[in-house]
Amino acid sequence: MVRVLITAFEPFDRWSENSSWLALLELTRSLPESPKIVTRRYPVDFAKAKERLREDLAADYDFALHLGQSSKIGRMELEAIGLNVGGEPGQSPDEFQSLVAGGPAAYRSPLPLARWASLLREDGIPAQVSYHAGTYLCNAVLYLSLHIAATKGLKTRSTFIHLPLAPSQVLGERQDWPTLPSEMCARGVRQILCDLVREQSE
């Protein structure tokens, strides 16, 4: 059976919840019979997330779908490229460091992101391929997931999916934040999982 690791993040910054975790919780309410899914919630910390990722990927899953939150978007964004650079919020770019000393400048996800984005839009879910996951932890998880698989000879193929804030997160906010319901995000991830199973069975 196809095995998939799905990760999300704990709350960070001003937000008391993380939309990636809310979507993952919603997904687990109605999991498909296949593939076999393992879920993880990662800390918002470079070193700890890197160690957890290394431990989890040692199980050599077929796929890894990493979920994260972005307060700047109103659609699901499928991240294609992870860069070998990382910095904390508030740092200037000249203070950023390489995620892996001597590692490749970037990795590109081998997964069919354009097809997935099209499938999601056909299902009424706003989605688009994105070519820049930023320079914070979301990008780091994508880059490190691809790097660990490449250097350890794992079969795991990975991508990162940015999710908008959930409506419940902005109920008390005066600012107008873009949102997408957790149920819709979970449905999008479920569509992707179904496509992975179809791909493996062909």
N, C-alpha and C positions, 0 to 999 in steps of 0.2 A: 504493500500500500504506500502511496505517496505520503511523505512526511514533511510538514511545514512548520517552521518556527515563526510565530508572530509576536513582535515586541511592541511595547508602548512605553510611555514615560510617566513618571510621577509628576505632581504639580510643580510649577516653577514660577519665578518672577512674581507678578501681582496676582496670579490666578490660583484659586484654591482648588481647582480641579484641572485635569488635562484632557482635552478633547480626544486625544489618541486612546487614552485609557477608557474613557466613556464609550467610545465606539467599540473597543475590544470587548468590554463588558456586554454591550448590546449584541455583538456578534455571538458570544457564547450562549445567549439565550436560545439560539436555534442554529446549532452547528450542522453542517452537511454530514452525511454518513462517511463521505470520503472527501478530502484526505484526512489523515491523522494529524491533529493540530496540537501543538504545544505553545502555551502563552507565557510571556514573561513581562514584568514591569521593571523598567530600569531606572536607576537614580539619575538625577540631573547633575552628573559629575563625570568629567572626562576619564579619570583614572578608574573609577569604580565601574562605569559603563563598559570601558574597554576590557576589564578583567571579566565581567559577567558575560560579555559577548564572546570572549575567547573560550570560556568554560562551556557556554551553550552550543557554540558551533562545533565543538569537539564531537558532538553526537552525529555530525555529518548528515544533516537534513537534506532533502531534495531541494527545498526552497526556503528562503527567509524573507518575510515581509516585515519591514520595520515601519512603524507608524509614529508620527510626531505631529505636534500642534504648530500652526502658524496663525497669528492673529491678523495677518495682512491679506489673507486670501478668502475667497468665497466659494471655492471649488476644491475638489480633490486634485492634488498635483502629484504626478508620478515622476519621481526624480531619476534622471538618467545617469548623472555623473557625480561621482564623489571626488573631492579634491584633497590632496595631501597638505592641508593647512587647517589650522584651528586656532580660535581665539575666544576669550571670554567677552561677554557683553561689556561695553565700555572701554575695551582696549582699542588702541589705534592699530591699523593694519600693519605698521612696521613692528609691532610687538607680537604678532602672530607667530606660531611655531609650526614646524612640520609635525604631522601626526605620527609618521614613521620616518625616522632619519634614514635617508638614502632610498626611500621607497619611491615607486613611480609617482609622477606628478598627479595622475588621476586614473580612475577606473571608470569604465562605462558598464552599466547594468546590461547583462545579456538577455534580459527578459523582454517580451513583446509589449512594451509600454504603449506604443501608438495603437496597437490593436485593443488593448485593455481600455484606453481612454475612449476609443470609439464605441466599444461595447457598453461602457458606463453611460455615455451620452445617449445611446439608443434606448437605455433603460430609464432615461429622464434624470440621470445623476450628472451634475456639472463636473467635468473632469478634463484634464489637459496634461500632456507631457511637459515637464519642466527640466531645464538643463543646468540649474544652479540651486543646490540645496543650502546655500549660505555658507558660513564659515564657523558655525557653532556646532553643537552636539549632534544635530540631525545629520549634517554632512559627515561628521566624524564617524557616526555609526554606519552610514552607507559605505564610506571609504574603507573602514576597518573590516566590515563584513566581507567585502569583495577581496581585500588584501589577505585576510586570514584564509579564505577559501583558496586563493591563488597560491599562497606560499605553503600551505599545509596539504595541498593536493586533494582538497575536498570537492565533492560534487555539487555542493550548495550553490544555487544561483540566487542572488539577492536584488532587492530594490528597496527604496524608501518612499513612503507615501505621506505627504503632508496633508493634514486635515484642517479645515477651518475651526474656529471656536464653535462650541455647541450653544444653542440658544439659552440653555440654563445658566451658562457662564456669564451672560451679559444682562441678566434681568435687572440688576440694580445699577447698571452703568448709564451714565449720561451721554457718553460718547457713542457714536453710531458704528458698531463693529460688524463686519461681515460674519455671517454664521451659516452653518449647515447642520441639520438635525443628525444626532448620533445614529438614529435608525437608518437614515439614508447612507451615511458613511459605512455603516456595518453592511448594508445591502451591497454597496460597491465592493467591499472586500470579499463578500460572499461570491459575487460574480467572478472576481479574479480567481478565487479558489476553485470554482467550478471549471474555469478555463484551464487551470493548471492540470486538473485531473483529466480533462479531455485531451490535452496535449500529450500527456504521458501515456494515454491509452491508444494513441494513434500509431 
